[in-house]
Amino acid sequence: MPADEQPLRDDEDARREFWTFHMERSADLLGAMQKQPTEELGEGFASIPDAADAAGVEMWFSDTKIAGDLDRIFYIRESLIPDLMAIGRDMNERGWILKIEDGYRTREMQTQLGRKPAVFDMIVRSCWWEAGGEKPSLDLIRRRSTCLVANYPNVGTHTMGAAVDISVFTRDDGIEVSRGKPYLEMSELTPMDSPFVSEQEQQNRVDITAMMETHGFLHYPGEFWHYNKGDSLYHLVTKSGQAAAYGPVHWDPKTNQVTAYDDVSSPLTPPELMAELLDEALQRLDLR
């Protein structure tokens, strides 16, 4: 997202218009997702790295932490493992390596992610840019946070254990297959169908998505790295007419038991706290 001191680009208005369109489209999609029924199956989790080792699939995993100091959890619902391994194998045969950037997130992880200054500042700056260099309203920040960091549990597919964030690299030289920007990006390049990446980068997105969707992992239109299966977003997009088997859950890694959230419709960061975070971010960014 352009900084306030950077010169405007010739297509700045087009970029801003696309971003707003994309964000409103995502808001509508997630609003519909919240209305989808879920009947938690109670299915446990399985380790993606262990499964890759057992299957002989070359797969990489992020060594970064989430929200500053929390280890990433490279687990997903057990029945999704075979499809994920098939994707990894297909990519290996093509000369690619699937890198898992993120998997299951606990409620604490998802909450901290949305409040982390580095992440929240990106949201505020994107809203400031969207508003044409004006101070963004709290309502805009709240609406965008729902799309960008899943501020409501019933739209957080990572907390459902049904999603992975991915990157892809070539096997021969370890260079990333470019999709415009590396994971994690928050700009007009973020939507899957962004017209502001090169033709080759657009084609890479298409090719990667085709390999993921061949095995049922559908893309989230709002992010070029996110794929999910079996949750309410999946059933909404596929128009299955079925209740989702996976909802947001607490997971006990010792027993592999899951417990559904008691409350899936209240925001992880309530409005009054978000107002405080907004004031702090505006001061940090000197956008007041």
C-alpha positions as CSV (number, residue, x, y, z in Angstrom):
1,M,0.0,0.0,0.0
2,P,1.5,3.4,-0.9
3,A,2.9,5.5,1.9
4,D,1.7,9.0,2.3
5,E,5.1,10.4,1.2
6,Q,5.3,8.4,-2.0
7,P,4.2,9.9,-5.3
8,L,0.9,8.9,-6.8
9,R,0.9,6.3,-9.5
10,D,-0.8,7.0,-12.9
11,D,-3.4,4.3,-12.1
12,E,-3.8,5.2,-8.4
13,D,-7.6,5.8,-8.8
14,A,-8.0,2.5,-10.6
15,R,-6.1,0.6,-7.9
16,R,-8.1,2.3,-5.2
17,E,-11.4,1.6,-7.0
18,F,-10.5,-2.1,-7.4
19,W,-9.4,-2.4,-3.8
20,T,-12.8,-1.0,-2.5
21,F,-14.7,-3.3,-4.9
22,H,-12.7,-6.3,-3.8
23,M,-13.2,-5.5,-0.1
24,E,-16.9,-5.0,-0.5
25,R,-17.1,-8.2,-2.5
26,S,-15.3,-10.1,0.3
27,A,-17.6,-8.5,2.9
28,D,-20.6,-9.8,1.0
29,L,-19.1,-13.2,0.7
30,L,-18.3,-13.5,4.4
31,G,-21.7,-12.1,5.3
32,A,-23.3,-15.0,3.4
33,M,-20.8,-17.4,5.0
34,Q,-22.1,-16.4,8.4
35,K,-25.5,-17.6,7.5
36,Q,-24.4,-21.0,6.4
37,P,-25.3,-23.9,8.7
38,T,-22.5,-25.9,10.5
39,E,-22.9,-29.3,12.2
40,E,-19.5,-29.8,13.8
41,L,-18.3,-33.4,13.0
42,G,-15.9,-33.5,15.9
43,E,-13.1,-34.8,13.7
44,G,-9.6,-34.6,15.0
45,F,-6.5,-33.2,13.5
46,A,-3.4,-34.6,11.8
47,S,0.1,-33.3,11.3
48,I,0.8,-32.1,7.8
49,P,4.6,-32.5,8.1
50,D,4.3,-36.1,9.5
51,A,1.9,-36.9,6.6
52,A,4.3,-35.5,4.0
53,D,7.2,-37.5,5.4
54,A,5.1,-40.7,5.4
55,A,3.9,-40.1,1.9
56,G,7.4,-39.2,0.5
57,V,6.2,-35.8,-0.6
58,E,8.6,-32.9,-0.6
59,M,6.9,-30.1,1.2
60,W,8.2,-27.0,3.0
61,F,6.9,-25.3,6.1
62,S,7.3,-21.7,7.3
63,D,9.8,-21.1,10.1
64,T,8.2,-17.8,11.1
65,K,5.9,-17.2,14.1
66,I,2.4,-15.8,14.1
67,A,1.4,-12.7,16.0
68,G,5.0,-12.2,17.0
69,D,5.8,-15.1,19.3
70,L,3.3,-17.9,18.7
71,D,4.5,-21.1,16.9
72,R,2.5,-22.0,13.8
73,I,0.4,-25.1,14.0
74,F,0.8,-27.2,10.8
75,Y,-2.2,-29.4,11.5
76,I,-5.5,-29.8,9.6
77,R,-8.6,-32.0,9.9
78,E,-7.6,-35.6,9.4
79,S,-9.8,-36.3,6.4
80,L,-8.2,-33.4,4.5
81,I,-4.7,-34.9,4.7
82,P,-5.0,-37.3,1.6
83,D,-6.1,-34.4,-0.6
84,L,-3.3,-32.2,0.6
85,M,-0.8,-34.9,0.0
86,A,-2.1,-35.5,-3.5
87,I,-1.7,-31.7,-4.2
88,G,1.9,-31.8,-2.9
89,R,2.7,-34.9,-5.0
90,D,1.2,-33.3,-8.1
91,M,3.3,-30.2,-7.5
92,N,6.5,-32.3,-7.0
93,E,5.8,-34.0,-10.4
94,R,5.5,-30.6,-12.0
95,G,8.9,-29.6,-10.5
96,W,7.3,-27.5,-7.7
97,I,7.4,-27.6,-3.9
98,L,4.3,-26.7,-1.9
99,K,5.2,-24.6,1.1
100,I,2.6,-24.4,3.9
101,E,2.7,-21.0,5.4
102,D,0.0,-21.5,8.0
103,G,-2.5,-24.1,9.1
104,Y,-4.8,-24.3,12.2
105,R,-5.0,-21.3,14.4
106,T,-6.2,-21.3,18.0
107,R,-8.6,-18.6,19.1
108,E,-5.7,-16.9,20.9
109,M,-3.7,-16.9,17.7
110,Q,-6.5,-15.5,15.6
111,T,-7.2,-12.8,18.2
112,Q,-3.6,-11.7,18.6
113,L,-3.1,-11.7,14.8
114,G,-5.9,-9.1,14.5
115,R,-4.4,-6.9,17.2
116,K,-0.7,-7.2,16.4
117,P,0.5,-3.6,15.7
118,A,2.3,-4.7,12.5
119,V,-0.8,-6.2,11.1
120,F,-3.3,-3.7,12.5
121,D,-1.1,-0.9,11.1
122,M,-1.3,-2.4,7.6
123,I,-5.1,-2.5,7.9
124,V,-5.2,1.1,9.1
125,R,-2.9,2.3,6.3
126,S,-4.9,0.4,3.7
127,C,-8.0,2.1,5.0
128,W,-6.3,5.5,5.0
129,W,-5.3,4.9,1.4
130,E,-8.8,3.7,0.5
131,A,-10.3,6.9,2.0
132,G,-8.1,9.0,-0.2
133,G,-5.6,10.1,2.5
134,E,-8.3,10.9,5.1
135,K,-8.6,9.5,8.6
136,P,-10.5,6.2,8.3
137,S,-13.6,5.8,10.4
138,L,-13.9,3.1,13.0
139,D,-16.8,1.5,11.0
140,L,-14.5,1.1,8.0
141,I,-11.7,-0.4,10.1
142,R,-14.2,-2.9,11.6
143,R,-15.6,-3.8,8.3
144,R,-12.2,-4.3,6.7
145,S,-10.9,-6.3,9.7
146,T,-13.6,-8.8,9.2
147,C,-12.3,-9.6,5.8
148,L,-8.6,-9.2,6.4
149,V,-8.1,-10.9,9.8
150,A,-11.4,-12.8,10.3
151,N,-12.5,-10.8,13.3
152,Y,-15.5,-13.1,13.7
153,P,-15.0,-16.8,14.5
154,N,-17.7,-17.9,12.1
155,V,-15.6,-16.6,9.1
156,G,-12.2,-17.9,10.3
157,T,-11.5,-21.0,8.3
158,H,-8.1,-21.4,10.0
159,T,-9.8,-21.8,13.4
160,M,-11.9,-24.5,11.8
161,G,-8.9,-26.5,10.9
162,A,-10.0,-26.4,7.2
163,A,-7.6,-24.0,5.6
164,V,-3.9,-23.6,4.6
165,D,-2.0,-20.6,3.4
166,I,0.6,-21.5,0.8
167,S,3.5,-20.5,-1.3
168,V,5.1,-22.5,-4.1
169,F,8.7,-22.9,-5.1
170,T,10.6,-24.6,-7.9
171,R,12.4,-27.8,-6.9
172,D,15.6,-27.3,-9.0
173,D,16.6,-23.9,-7.7
174,G,14.3,-23.1,-4.8
175,I,13.0,-19.9,-6.3
176,E,9.4,-18.9,-5.5
177,V,6.8,-19.2,-8.2
178,S,5.9,-15.5,-8.2
179,R,2.3,-14.5,-7.7
180,G,3.0,-10.8,-7.7
181,K,4.2,-10.5,-4.1
182,P,5.4,-13.0,-1.5
183,Y,3.1,-14.1,1.4
184,L,1.9,-12.1,3.3
185,E,0.7,-9.0,1.3
186,M,-2.0,-6.5,2.0
187,S,-2.6,-4.3,-1.1
188,E,-4.5,-4.2,-4.4
189,L,-2.3,-7.2,-5.4
190,T,-3.8,-9.4,-2.7
191,P,-7.1,-10.4,-4.4
192,M,-6.8,-13.6,-6.4
193,D,-8.0,-11.8,-9.6
194,S,-6.0,-8.6,-9.2
195,P,-5.3,-7.0,-12.5
196,F,-2.2,-5.3,-11.1
197,V,0.2,-8.3,-11.4
198,S,1.9,-9.4,-14.6
199,E,0.4,-11.8,-17.1
200,Q,2.9,-14.5,-16.0
201,E,2.0,-13.9,-12.3
202,Q,-1.7,-14.1,-13.1
203,Q,-1.1,-17.4,-14.9
204,N,0.9,-18.8,-11.9
205,R,-2.0,-18.0,-9.7
206,V,-4.4,-19.8,-12.1
207,D,-2.1,-22.8,-12.4
208,I,-1.6,-23.2,-8.6
209,T,-5.3,-22.7,-7.9
210,A,-6.1,-25.4,-10.5
211,M,-3.9,-27.9,-8.8
212,M,-5.4,-27.0,-5.4
213,E,-9.0,-27.2,-6.6
214,T,-8.5,-30.5,-8.4
215,H,-8.4,-32.0,-5.0
216,G,-11.2,-29.8,-3.5
217,F,-9.2,-27.0,-1.8
218,L,-11.0,-23.9,-3.0
219,H,-9.5,-20.5,-3.2
220,Y,-10.7,-17.6,-1.2
221,P,-11.1,-14.7,-3.7
222,G,-9.7,-12.2,-1.3
223,E,-6.2,-13.7,-0.9
224,F,-4.0,-15.3,-3.5
225,W,-2.5,-17.7,-0.9
226,H,-5.6,-19.1,1.0
227,Y,-7.3,-22.4,0.3
228,N,-9.9,-24.3,2.3
229,K,-12.2,-27.3,2.2
230,G,-15.2,-28.7,4.1
231,D,-16.1,-25.5,6.1
232,S,-19.0,-23.1,5.6
233,L,-17.2,-21.1,3.0
234,Y,-16.6,-24.2,0.9
235,H,-20.2,-25.3,1.1
236,L,-21.4,-21.8,0.2
237,V,-19.2,-21.5,-2.8
238,T,-20.0,-25.1,-4.1
239,K,-23.7,-24.6,-3.4
240,S,-23.8,-28.0,-1.8
241,G,-26.9,-27.4,0.2
242,Q,-25.2,-29.3,3.1
243,A,-24.2,-28.1,6.5
244,A,-20.5,-27.6,7.0
245,A,-18.7,-30.4,8.9
246,Y,-16.0,-28.1,10.3
247,G,-16.6,-25.1,12.5
248,P,-14.3,-23.1,14.8
249,V,-12.9,-25.4,17.4
250,H,-10.6,-25.6,20.4
251,W,-8.2,-28.5,19.9
252,D,-6.4,-30.5,22.6
253,P,-3.2,-31.9,20.9
254,K,-2.8,-34.4,23.7
255,T,-6.1,-36.2,23.2
256,N,-6.8,-35.0,19.6
257,Q,-10.3,-33.9,20.8
258,V,-12.0,-30.9,19.5
259,T,-14.6,-28.7,21.2
260,A,-16.8,-26.2,19.3
261,Y,-16.7,-22.6,20.3
262,D,-19.5,-21.5,22.6
263,D,-19.9,-18.2,20.7
264,V,-19.0,-17.9,17.0
265,S,-20.8,-14.6,16.2
266,S,-19.2,-12.1,18.6
267,P,-16.1,-10.2,17.4
268,L,-12.7,-11.3,18.7
269,T,-11.8,-7.7,19.1
270,P,-14.8,-5.7,20.2
271,P,-15.6,-2.2,18.9
272,E,-14.4,-0.4,22.0
273,L,-11.0,-2.1,22.0
274,M,-10.7,-1.6,18.2
275,A,-11.3,2.1,18.7
276,E,-8.4,2.2,21.1
277,L,-6.2,0.2,18.7
278,L,-7.1,2.6,15.9
279,D,-6.0,5.7,18.0
280,E,-2.7,4.0,18.8
281,A,-2.1,3.1,15.2
282,L,-2.9,6.6,13.9
283,Q,-0.3,7.9,16.3
284,R,2.3,5.3,15.3
285,L,1.7,6.0,11.6
286,D,1.4,9.8,12.1
287,L,-1.8,9.8,10.2
288,R,-3.8,12.0,12.6
